[in-house]
């Protein structure tokens, strides 16, 4: 039996996540891909990382792919005001 990576198990258990893009935190909902969407994502990844099939053979498991969908609450700044600073 192969072990599922923690990041995959966590997204499957709770698909609400935060990603950081260009120093900004963005709230997202993760959606695991399957069927045609999975096949398209895998094809795209294999163009950039030709080692995917070898990695899958070595690990004994299929690499999962997730679509990250920004949530309505949008993004949160990573800027933290200094102590004592005025805030709105």
C-alpha positions as CSV (number, residue, x, y, z in Angstrom):
1,X,0.0,0.0,0.0
2,X,1.3,3.5,-0.9
3,X,1.0,6.4,1.5
4,X,-0.9,9.5,0.3
5,X,1.1,12.7,0.8
6,X,-0.2,14.8,3.7
7,X,-0.9,17.8,1.4
8,X,-3.2,15.6,-0.7
9,X,-4.9,14.1,2.3
10,X,-5.4,17.6,3.8
11,X,-7.0,19.0,0.6
12,X,-9.3,16.0,0.3
13,X,-10.4,16.4,4.0
14,X,-10.7,20.1,3.8
15,X,-10.6,21.7,0.4
16,X,-10.5,25.3,1.8
17,X,-7.0,26.5,1.4
18,X,-4.8,29.6,1.2
19,X,-2.1,30.0,-1.5
20,X,0.5,32.8,-1.8
21,X,1.0,34.4,-5.2
22,X,3.4,37.3,-5.4
23,X,3.4,37.8,-1.7
24,X,-0.4,37.9,-1.5
25,X,-2.5,35.3,0.3
26,X,-5.4,34.1,-1.8
27,X,-8.3,32.0,-0.3
28,X,-9.2,29.1,-2.6
29,X,-11.3,26.0,-2.8
30,X,-9.5,22.9,-4.1
31,X,-11.3,20.6,-6.5
32,X,-9.6,17.3,-7.3
33,X,-9.6,16.6,-11.0
34,X,-10.9,13.4,-12.6
35,X,-11.9,12.1,-16.0
36,X,-11.2,14.4,-18.9
37,X,-10.1,17.3,-16.7
38,X,-7.5,15.0,-15.1
39,X,-6.3,13.8,-18.5
40,X,-5.9,17.4,-19.8
41,X,-4.0,18.5,-16.7
42,X,-1.7,15.5,-16.8
43,X,-0.9,16.1,-20.4
44,X,-0.1,19.7,-19.7
45,X,2.1,18.8,-16.7
46,X,4.0,16.1,-18.7
47,X,5.0,18.7,-21.3
48,X,6.8,20.6,-18.5
49,X,7.9,17.7,-16.3
50,X,8.6,14.6,-18.3
51,X,9.4,12.6,-15.2
52,X,5.8,12.2,-14.2
53,X,5.4,8.6,-15.5
54,X,8.6,7.5,-13.9
55,X,7.7,9.2,-10.6
56,X,4.3,7.4,-10.6
57,X,6.0,4.0,-11.2
58,X,8.6,4.7,-8.4
59,X,6.0,5.9,-5.9
60,X,3.4,3.3,-6.8
61,X,0.6,5.8,-7.1
62,X,-1.0,8.2,-9.5
63,X,-0.2,11.9,-9.1
64,X,-3.4,13.8,-8.2
65,X,-4.1,17.2,-9.7
66,X,-6.3,19.9,-8.1
67,X,-7.9,23.0,-9.6
68,X,-7.7,25.9,-7.1
69,X,-10.7,28.2,-7.4
70,X,-10.5,31.6,-5.7
71,X,-13.3,32.0,-3.2
72,X,-15.7,35.0,-2.9
73,X,-13.8,36.3,0.1
74,X,-10.9,37.0,-2.3
75,X,-7.4,37.8,-1.3
76,X,-5.9,38.8,2.0
77,X,-2.8,41.0,2.2
78,X,0.3,39.5,3.8
79,X,1.2,43.0,5.1
80,X,1.0,43.2,8.9
81,X,0.9,46.6,10.5
82,X,3.6,47.3,13.0
83,X,2.5,47.3,16.7
84,X,0.8,50.5,17.7
85,X,0.2,51.5,14.0
86,X,-3.2,53.0,13.2
87,X,-5.6,50.7,11.4
88,X,-8.8,51.3,9.6
